[in-house]
Protein backbone atom coordinates (compact mmCIF):
# COMPACT_ATOMS: atom_id res chain seq x y z
CA UNK A 1 0.00 0.00 0.00
CA UNK A 2 1.44 3.36 -1.09
CA UNK A 3 0.82 6.10 1.48
CA UNK A 4 2.99 8.67 -0.25
CA UNK A 5 1.60 12.17 0.23
CA UNK A 6 0.90 14.04 -2.99
CA UNK A 7 2.24 17.60 -3.00
CA UNK A 8 0.99 20.59 -4.94
CA UNK A 9 3.71 22.56 -6.77
CA UNK A 10 4.83 25.54 -4.70
CA UNK A 11 3.77 28.07 -7.35
CA UNK A 12 0.28 26.51 -7.46
CA UNK A 13 0.05 26.53 -3.65
CA UNK A 14 0.97 30.22 -3.61
CA UNK A 15 -1.68 30.99 -6.22
CA UNK A 16 -4.24 29.21 -4.04
CA UNK A 17 -3.36 30.95 -0.79
CA UNK A 18 -5.85 32.06 1.85
CA UNK A 19 -7.36 35.22 0.37
CA UNK A 20 -8.21 38.20 2.57
CA UNK A 21 -10.04 41.22 1.16
CA UNK A 22 -7.46 43.81 2.17
CA UNK A 23 -9.21 46.54 0.18
CA UNK A 24 -12.09 46.56 2.67
CA UNK A 25 -10.07 45.89 5.82
CA UNK A 26 -8.34 48.52 7.93
CA UNK A 27 -5.79 47.07 10.38
CA UNK A 28 -6.13 48.29 13.97
CA UNK A 29 -3.38 50.75 14.90
CA UNK A 30 -1.75 49.60 18.16
CA UNK A 31 -1.86 51.85 21.22
CA UNK A 32 1.78 50.94 21.83
CA UNK A 33 4.36 50.56 19.06
CA UNK A 34 7.90 49.55 19.92
CA UNK A 35 9.81 47.19 22.18
CA UNK A 36 8.98 46.44 25.81
CA UNK A 37 10.61 44.25 28.45
CA UNK A 38 8.54 42.92 31.36
CA UNK A 39 11.03 41.78 33.98
CA UNK A 40 9.83 40.14 36.08
CA UNK A 41 6.30 38.93 35.56
CA UNK A 42 4.99 37.98 38.99
CA UNK A 43 4.49 34.23 39.17
CA UNK A 44 1.19 34.69 41.02
CA UNK A 45 -0.08 36.61 37.96
CA UNK A 46 0.74 33.65 35.72
CA UNK A 47 -0.53 30.80 37.93
CA UNK A 48 -4.21 31.23 36.89
CA UNK A 49 -3.07 30.82 33.26
CA UNK A 50 -1.35 27.47 33.84
CA UNK A 51 -2.92 24.80 31.67
CA UNK A 52 -2.67 21.75 33.92
CA UNK A 53 -3.62 19.47 31.04
CA UNK A 54 -0.24 20.32 29.52
CA UNK A 55 1.49 19.61 32.84
CA UNK A 56 -0.01 16.14 33.04
CA UNK A 57 0.77 15.57 29.36
CA UNK A 58 4.48 16.04 30.20
CA UNK A 59 4.05 13.09 32.58
CA UNK A 60 2.13 10.97 30.03
CA UNK A 61 -1.17 11.26 31.88
CA UNK A 62 -4.46 11.59 30.04
CA UNK A 63 -5.91 15.10 30.30
CA UNK A 64 -8.88 13.77 32.29
CA UNK A 65 -6.60 13.55 35.35
CA UNK A 66 -6.01 17.33 35.22
CA UNK A 67 -9.41 17.84 36.86
CA UNK A 68 -7.71 16.96 40.17
CA UNK A 69 -6.73 20.63 40.48
CA UNK A 70 -10.37 21.48 41.14
CA UNK A 71 -10.68 19.22 44.20
CA UNK A 72 -7.16 18.91 45.60
CA UNK A 73 -7.86 20.74 48.89
CA UNK A 74 -11.13 18.93 49.65
CA UNK A 75 -10.83 15.42 51.13
CA UNK A 76 -14.47 14.43 50.52
CA UNK A 77 -14.34 15.84 46.96
CA UNK A 78 -11.13 13.92 46.30
CA UNK A 79 -12.75 10.66 47.45
CA UNK A 80 -15.64 11.29 45.06
CA UNK A 81 -13.16 12.12 42.30
CA UNK A 82 -11.33 8.81 42.80
CA UNK A 83 -14.64 6.91 42.84
CA UNK A 84 -15.60 8.38 39.45
CA UNK A 85 -12.74 6.50 37.75
CA UNK A 86 -13.08 2.88 36.73
CA UNK A 87 -11.02 0.41 38.72
CA UNK A 88 -8.18 0.15 36.21
CA UNK A 89 -7.66 3.95 36.27
CA UNK A 90 -7.81 4.45 40.04
CA UNK A 91 -4.13 3.81 40.70
CA UNK A 92 -3.25 6.30 37.96
CA UNK A 93 -5.69 8.77 39.50
CA UNK A 94 -4.00 8.40 42.89
CA UNK A 95 -0.59 8.96 41.31
CA UNK A 96 -1.89 11.98 39.40
CA UNK A 97 -3.28 13.43 42.63
CA UNK A 98 0.07 12.94 44.38
CA UNK A 99 1.87 14.53 41.42
CA UNK A 100 -0.40 17.57 41.50
CA UNK A 101 0.09 17.96 45.27
CA UNK A 102 3.88 17.81 44.80
CA UNK A 103 3.71 20.40 42.02
CA UNK A 104 1.45 22.69 44.03
CA UNK A 105 3.81 22.60 47.03
CA UNK A 106 6.80 23.46 44.82
CA UNK A 107 4.80 26.21 43.11
CA UNK A 108 3.97 27.72 46.50
CA UNK A 109 7.65 27.60 47.47
CA UNK A 110 8.83 29.51 44.42
CA UNK A 111 6.10 32.11 45.01
CA UNK A 112 7.09 32.44 48.68
CA UNK A 113 10.71 33.20 47.77
CA UNK A 114 9.42 35.71 45.18
CA UNK A 115 11.50 34.07 42.46
CA UNK A 116 11.93 36.22 39.36
CA UNK A 117 11.97 33.35 36.87
CA UNK A 118 9.28 34.64 34.50
CA UNK A 119 10.17 37.39 32.05
CA UNK A 120 9.04 38.61 28.64
CA UNK A 121 10.07 40.88 25.82
CA UNK A 122 7.92 41.86 22.86
CA UNK A 123 7.94 44.15 19.86
CA UNK A 124 4.84 45.55 18.18
CA UNK A 125 5.84 46.93 14.82
CA UNK A 126 4.70 47.74 11.32
CA UNK A 127 4.53 44.67 9.12
CA UNK A 128 3.86 43.56 5.57
CA UNK A 129 4.11 40.30 3.62
CA UNK A 130 5.76 39.47 0.32
CA UNK A 131 6.46 36.07 -1.29
CA UNK A 132 5.52 34.10 1.86
CA UNK A 133 7.84 36.26 3.96
CA UNK A 134 6.65 38.52 6.77
CA UNK A 135 8.59 41.71 7.43
CA UNK A 136 8.31 43.33 10.85
CA UNK A 137 10.32 46.52 11.30
CA UNK A 138 11.95 45.44 8.00
CA UNK A 139 13.25 42.19 9.55
CA UNK A 140 12.29 39.25 7.29
CA UNK A 141 10.74 36.03 8.60
CA UNK A 142 10.24 33.36 5.93
CA UNK A 143 7.05 31.38 6.54
CA UNK A 144 6.24 27.94 5.17
CA UNK A 145 3.17 27.23 3.06
CA UNK A 146 1.06 24.09 2.98
CA UNK A 147 1.61 21.89 -0.08
CA UNK A 148 -0.20 18.65 0.75
CA UNK A 149 -3.03 18.30 -1.76
CA UNK A 150 -6.44 18.84 -0.19
CA UNK A 151 -10.08 18.97 -1.27
CA UNK A 152 -10.45 22.70 -0.57
CA UNK A 153 -7.51 23.51 -2.88
CA UNK A 154 -6.43 26.17 -0.39
CA UNK A 155 -2.88 26.27 0.96
CA UNK A 156 -2.18 28.30 4.06
CA UNK A 157 0.83 30.26 5.25
CA UNK A 158 1.05 32.58 8.24
CA UNK A 159 2.10 35.26 5.77
CA UNK A 160 -1.49 35.26 4.45
CA UNK A 161 -2.60 37.04 7.64
CA UNK A 162 -0.40 40.10 7.13
CA UNK A 163 -1.26 42.71 4.49
CA UNK A 164 0.85 42.27 1.35
CA UNK A 165 3.18 45.10 0.45
CA UNK A 166 1.21 45.82 -2.72
CA UNK A 167 -1.96 46.44 -0.64
CA UNK A 168 -0.37 49.66 0.64
CA UNK A 169 -1.87 49.19 4.12
CA UNK A 170 -0.31 49.93 7.49
CA UNK A 171 -0.50 46.52 9.11
CA UNK A 172 1.10 45.41 12.36
CA UNK A 173 2.46 42.32 14.06
CA UNK A 174 3.69 41.51 17.56
CA UNK A 175 6.78 39.33 18.09
CA UNK A 176 7.48 37.94 21.55
CA UNK A 177 9.60 35.72 23.75
CA UNK A 178 8.75 34.59 27.26
CA UNK A 179 10.78 32.50 29.66
CA UNK A 180 10.05 30.86 32.99
CA UNK A 181 13.55 29.49 33.37
CA UNK A 182 15.75 32.52 34.02
CA UNK A 183 17.80 31.86 37.14
CA UNK A 184 16.28 28.47 37.94
CA UNK A 185 19.62 26.64 37.96
CA UNK A 186 20.25 27.31 41.66
CA UNK A 187 16.95 25.75 42.75
CA UNK A 188 17.30 22.78 40.41
CA UNK A 189 20.88 22.15 41.54
CA UNK A 190 19.76 22.31 45.18
CA UNK A 191 17.34 19.42 44.67
CA UNK A 192 19.88 17.51 42.56
CA UNK A 193 22.47 17.84 45.33
CA UNK A 194 19.90 16.52 47.82
CA UNK A 195 19.27 13.54 45.54
CA UNK A 196 15.64 14.59 45.02
CA UNK A 197 15.35 13.84 41.30
CA UNK A 198 11.55 13.70 41.51
CA UNK A 199 11.35 17.37 42.57
CA UNK A 200 13.80 18.28 39.78
CA UNK A 201 11.53 16.65 37.18
CA UNK A 202 8.39 18.22 38.66
CA UNK A 203 10.03 21.66 38.65
CA UNK A 204 11.18 21.29 35.05
CA UNK A 205 7.61 20.44 34.02
CA UNK A 206 6.30 23.35 36.09
CA UNK A 207 8.66 25.80 34.44
CA UNK A 208 7.48 24.66 31.00
CA UNK A 209 3.80 25.18 31.82
CA UNK A 210 4.62 28.48 33.53
CA UNK A 211 6.20 29.60 30.24
CA UNK A 212 3.04 28.53 28.39
CA UNK A 213 0.96 30.36 30.98
CA UNK A 214 3.13 33.46 30.63
CA UNK A 215 2.59 33.41 26.86
CA UNK A 216 -1.18 33.17 27.45
CA UNK A 217 -1.04 36.01 29.99
CA UNK A 218 1.09 38.19 27.69
CA UNK A 219 -1.18 37.55 24.71
CA UNK A 220 -4.15 38.80 26.71
CA UNK A 221 -2.23 41.91 27.82
CA UNK A 222 -1.31 42.69 24.21
CA UNK A 223 -4.80 42.05 22.80
CA UNK A 224 -6.54 44.17 25.41
CA UNK A 225 -4.00 46.82 26.41
CA UNK A 226 -0.75 47.25 24.49
CA UNK A 227 -2.27 46.66 21.04
CA UNK A 228 -5.83 47.08 22.23
CA UNK A 229 -7.68 45.56 19.30
CA UNK A 230 -9.94 43.60 21.69
CA UNK A 231 -10.01 46.06 24.58
CA UNK A 232 -13.55 45.01 25.57
CA UNK A 233 -12.83 41.26 25.43
CA UNK A 234 -14.45 39.25 28.22
CA UNK A 235 -13.01 35.76 27.88
CA UNK A 236 -12.55 33.17 30.59
CA UNK A 237 -9.15 31.53 30.88
CA UNK A 238 -10.58 28.15 29.70
CA UNK A 239 -11.90 30.07 26.69
CA UNK A 240 -8.38 31.38 26.05
CA UNK A 241 -7.01 27.83 26.22
CA UNK A 242 -9.47 27.00 23.41
CA UNK A 243 -8.25 29.98 21.36
CA UNK A 244 -11.61 31.75 21.35
CA UNK A 245 -10.01 35.19 21.15
CA UNK A 246 -9.68 37.24 17.98
CA UNK A 247 -6.42 36.58 16.17
CA UNK A 248 -3.90 33.83 16.90
CA UNK A 249 -0.69 33.07 18.75
CA UNK A 250 1.76 31.21 16.51
CA UNK A 251 4.81 29.80 18.28
CA UNK A 252 8.15 28.70 16.86
CA UNK A 253 8.27 24.92 16.51
CA UNK A 254 4.48 24.56 16.32
CA UNK A 255 2.60 22.92 13.45
CA UNK A 256 2.02 26.26 11.71
CA UNK A 257 5.62 27.43 12.16
CA UNK A 258 7.85 24.34 12.46
CA UNK A 259 11.06 26.10 11.41
CA UNK A 260 13.06 26.41 14.64
CA UNK A 261 15.63 28.66 12.91
CA UNK A 262 13.15 31.55 13.11
CA UNK A 263 14.32 31.89 16.72
CA UNK A 264 17.66 33.22 15.47
CA UNK A 265 16.09 36.29 13.84
CA UNK A 266 13.56 36.71 16.65
CA UNK A 267 16.44 36.77 19.13
CA UNK A 268 18.05 39.64 17.21
CA UNK A 269 14.81 41.58 16.76
CA UNK A 270 13.75 41.22 20.39
CA UNK A 271 17.24 41.44 21.93
CA UNK A 272 16.06 38.64 24.18
CA UNK A 273 19.47 38.25 25.79
CA UNK A 274 18.23 41.04 28.08
CA UNK A 275 15.91 38.48 29.69
CA UNK A 276 18.71 35.88 29.83
CA UNK A 277 17.71 33.90 26.75
CA UNK A 278 20.30 32.51 24.37
CA UNK A 279 19.78 30.78 21.02
CA UNK A 280 22.15 28.27 19.43
CA UNK A 281 22.85 27.92 15.70
CA UNK A 282 19.95 25.47 15.31
CA UNK A 283 17.48 27.91 16.85
CA UNK A 284 17.14 26.07 20.16
CA UNK A 285 16.62 28.37 23.13
CA UNK A 286 18.11 28.29 26.60
CA UNK A 287 16.46 28.16 29.12
CA UNK A 288 14.38 25.29 27.75
CA UNK A 289 11.27 26.73 29.45
CA UNK A 290 11.03 29.53 26.87
CA UNK A 291 8.52 30.25 24.10
CA UNK A 292 8.83 32.57 21.11
CA UNK A 293 6.51 33.53 18.31
CA UNK A 294 4.07 36.06 16.93
CA UNK A 295 0.67 37.46 17.84
CA UNK A 296 -1.52 38.02 14.76
CA UNK A 297 -4.53 40.31 15.06
CA UNK A 298 -6.52 39.64 11.90
CA UNK A 299 -9.92 38.16 12.85
CA UNK A 300 -9.73 35.59 10.03
CA UNK A 301 -6.37 34.22 11.17
CA UNK A 302 -6.45 30.58 12.20
CA UNK A 303 -3.88 27.98 13.18
CA UNK A 304 -3.10 25.06 10.89
CA UNK A 305 -0.54 22.34 10.18
CA UNK A 306 2.02 23.01 7.44
CA UNK A 307 2.68 19.30 6.96
CA UNK A 308 5.00 17.94 4.30
CA UNK A 309 6.63 20.40 1.89
CA UNK A 310 8.72 20.13 -1.26
CA UNK A 311 12.50 20.31 -1.38
CA UNK A 312 12.11 23.58 -3.27
CA UNK A 313 10.39 25.22 -0.30
CA UNK A 314 12.55 23.49 2.28
CA UNK A 315 15.78 25.05 1.01
N, C-alpha and C positions, 0 to 999 in steps of 0.2 A: 504493500500500500504506500503510495507516494503522498506524503504530507507537505511537500514543498510549498512554501508560501509564494503566491504570485504577486510580483511587485509592478506598480504602475511606473512608467518612466518619470523621472524627476520633473521634466518640463511639463508633462501632462498633469502631474500632481499640483504643480504651481499654478497652472491654468484653472484648476478646479479647487482652489483654496476656499476657505470660509469667507464669504463676501459680506462686508458691512457697508451699509449706505452712509459713507462719510460725508456726503453732500448735505444730508439732513441731520447730522449729529454734531453737536458742539461739546467738545471735551470740557469737563469741569476744571476750572483753574484752581489749583491747590491754595489753601490759606498760607501754607508754609512751603517755600521752595528753597532747597539747599541741603546741607549735610547737618545731621544732629547725632550726638553721642548721648546715650542714656546709661550712665555708669554711677552707681549700680541701679538695677531694677530690684526693688524689694521683693524677696522671695515670697512673703505673705501676699503680695499683689498677684503673683503668678500661680500660687497653689490652687485657687478656684478654677484655673484654666488647664490643670493637669488632666489629661485623658487617661484614666486608669486602665482602659481597655488596651492602650498601647503598652502600658507598664506590664500587664499580665502577658501580653503577646511576647515581650522580650523573654519571658520565662516559659514560653510554650504552653500557656494556659488559654483555654477557650475564653472568649470575651464575656461569656455568661458569668464567669467567676468574679468579674469586676464589680458586680452589684454588691459585693461584700462591703464596699466603702460606705454604703448607705445604712448599714446596720452594725458596724464594727463596735460601737460603744454601748450597745444594748444587748445584754445577755439573753433575754427572752427572744428578742428579734433574731439573734444569731442562731438560736436553737431552731426557730421556725425556718430560717434560711437553709440550714443544713437539711432539715426534714423535707424540703422541697426538691432536693436532688434525689435521683434514683440511687439505689444502693451502690452501684459500681462507680458513681461519681462522688460519693460522700468523702472518701479519703482524699481525693483531689481537692474537694471543697474545704476540708479542714486544713490542708497544706496551703491553699490559697489564702485562707483567713489568717494563718500564721504569717505568711509572707507579707500581707498587707499590714498587719500589726507591726512587723519589723520595720517596714518601710515608713510607716507613720511615725514611729519613735525616732528614727533617724532624721526624718524631715523636721520634726519638732526640734531636734538638737541643733540642726544647722540654722534654724530660725532663731533659736535662743542665743546662739553665738553671733547673730547678725552677720552671717557670712555674706560677702559681696561677690558671689559666684556668677550672678546673672547680669549680663550686660548686653547692650545693643548699639548698633550704629546703622543709620539709614540715610539715603539720599533720595529726595524727590526732585526730579529734574525734567526738563523738556525732552521729549522723545519723538522719534519717527521710525518708520520701518522702510526697508528697501532690500529686495532680493532675499527674503527670509532672514534678514539681519535687523535687529533692533539697535537703535542708537540712542543712548541716554547721555546727555551732556557731551555728545559727539564721541562717546566710547562705544565701539561696536560689540554686540553680543550675537553671534551666529546661532540661530535656532534651527532645530531639525523639523522636517515636515514628514507627515505620514506618507507612506508609499504602498502599504499593503492594500491590494484591491478590495473594494467594499461595494455593497449594493447602492449606497447613497452617492457614490462617485464624488465624494467630498473628502479633501485631504487637509488636515489641520496642521497649523504651526502656531506657536505662541505669537509669532510676528503678525499674525492676522488681526490681533486685538489692539495693535497700535497703528495710528493713522499713517498711511504711506506718505512718503515725502511729497509725491506729486499731488496729494490732496490739499496741500498748503494749509494745514490745520495746526494749531498749537496744541499738541497732545502731551501727555505727561505719564511718567512711570516712576514707581518707587522701587529702589533696590535696597536690600537689607541683609544684615548678618546678626544673629543672636548667638550667645553662648551661655551655657550654664556650667561651664567647666573651668573658668578662670580662677586659678589659685586653689584648686581642689586637691592638688598633689599631697599637701601636708596631711589632710584628713585621711586620704586613702592610704598613705604610707603608715599612718598611725595604726590603722586597723590591720594592715599587712604585718607590721612589726609585732602586733599582739597575736598574730596567727588567726585572726578572725576573717577568713576569706569570704564567708557568707555575707558579712556586712559590706565588704568591698564590692561584691557583685551587686548587692541591693543598691548601694550608693551609685554605682555606675549606671544602673538602670534608671534610678531616680533622676540623675543629672540629664539623661537623655530625654525623659518625659518633661522635665523642667524646661529644657530647651524648646521642645515642641510647644509647651504651654506659654513660654515667653514669646514665641512667634505668633501664637494665637492672640495673646494680649496685645502685642505690638500692632498686629494687623487691625485690631479694633480701634486702637488709639489713632492710627493713621486714617482709617476710613472715616471716623467720627470727628476727629480734632485736627490733626496736622494737615491732612488733605481736605477732609470735611465733606466729601461727596455723599456721605450718608449720615449727616449730622443728627438726624432725627431717628436713626435706627434703634429699634427696641427688640433685640434678639437675645434669647437665652443662650447660655454657654453651650448646652447640648445642641441648640440650633446652629451655633458656630461650628461645632464639631462636624455637623452635617453639611457645612458649606452653604448655608441658606442666605448668606449675605450677598450684596451686589459686588460683582467682580470676583477675582480669584487670587489665591496665593500659590504661586508656582515655585517649587524649591529645587535646587540643584540636586541631581541624582534621582529625581522622581520620574514617573513614567512619561510626563510631558516634557521633561528637560533632563534626559539621562546623561548628558555630557558633563562629566565632573570637572573638565578643564575650564568651564565657565567660572569656577571659583577663583582662578588666577586673575582674570580681569576684574571680577567683583572685588577682590582683595585690594587691587590698586585703586579702583574707583572709590571704595568706601574707606580706604586707609584703616582697615580693620585690625592692624597691628596695635592700634591705640587701645583696643579692648582685649589685647593679649591673644589674638588669633594669628596663627601662621598657616601658610598653605604650601605644600610641597609641589614639585614639578608635575605631579599627576593630578593636582587639584584637590588632594585630600587635606582636610583641615585638622588642625590641632588647636584646642582640645577637641576630642571626638564628639563631645556633647555640644555641637555647634550646628547651626542651620543657616543657609544662605538662600537667597532667591529674589523674587520680584513680586510686588503687589500690583495687579492690573485692575483698573477701575471700570472698564467698559462693561455695561450690564449684560451684554451677550457673551462675554468671555466664559469659557467652560474648560474644565480639565479633561484630559484625554490621554491615551497611550500612544506614543510615537510608533512603537513596534519595530519591525524589521525595516531596514533602509538599504538602498543600493550602495555599492562601493563608491559611485560617483559622489553621493551626498556625504558619505562617511569620511571622505578625505579631509 
